[in-house]
Amino acid sequence: MEAYTGSGWLLTKLEQLVNWGRKRSPWPLPYGTACCGIELMCALASGYDMARFGAERPSFSPRQADVLIEAGTITKKMAPILRRIYDQMAEPKWVIAMGACACSGGVFRTYSTLQGIDLVIPVDVYVPGCPPRPEGLLYALLKIMDKIDTEHPLRGEIAGLVEGK
Ligand code: SF4
């Protein structure tokens, strides 16, 4: 009888199936604002070929993307726009901060530069470097896939409600 309490076998397998499909088809939303955007383009081009990881469909609509890749400097004036784009993405969604500027403002310790995009949106993986190499972004993408694999498909509060927490 114990086998039928809690997360049953069928539900567990369904979760794994959803996560497996989701992790094999991330739809990135490229948000390049500065030089890091060039490295992002390199990662998408044939030399590095992000398509090898199922991410060959960059979306320029937030409603049709689940991995926001923010590559480049964000000014304080742009911060509300970045937040709005993040809000427009459907759940579940993940964020990669690509490069020193996105992670911490980088060398631009100025009044007008946002000192890290995590001040306005949650970040799942940080890619260090100025500029970061395309390999760094691909590694971050693999880390996102690892996260998807271990998460409840409904994520966050909804998952808590389903599990009665
Ligand atoms: S981290 Fe370096 S390469 Fe990337 S946007 Fe900032 S200054 Fe440019």
Boltz pocket constraint, residues with backbone or C-beta under 6 A from the ligand:
constraints:
  - pocket:
      binder: B
      contacts: [[A, 34], [A, 35], [A, 36], [A, 37], [A, 71], [A, 72], [A, 73], [A, 98], [A, 99], [A, 100], [A, 101], [A, 102], [A, 106], [A, 129], [A, 130], [A, 131], [A, 132]]
      max_distance: 6.0
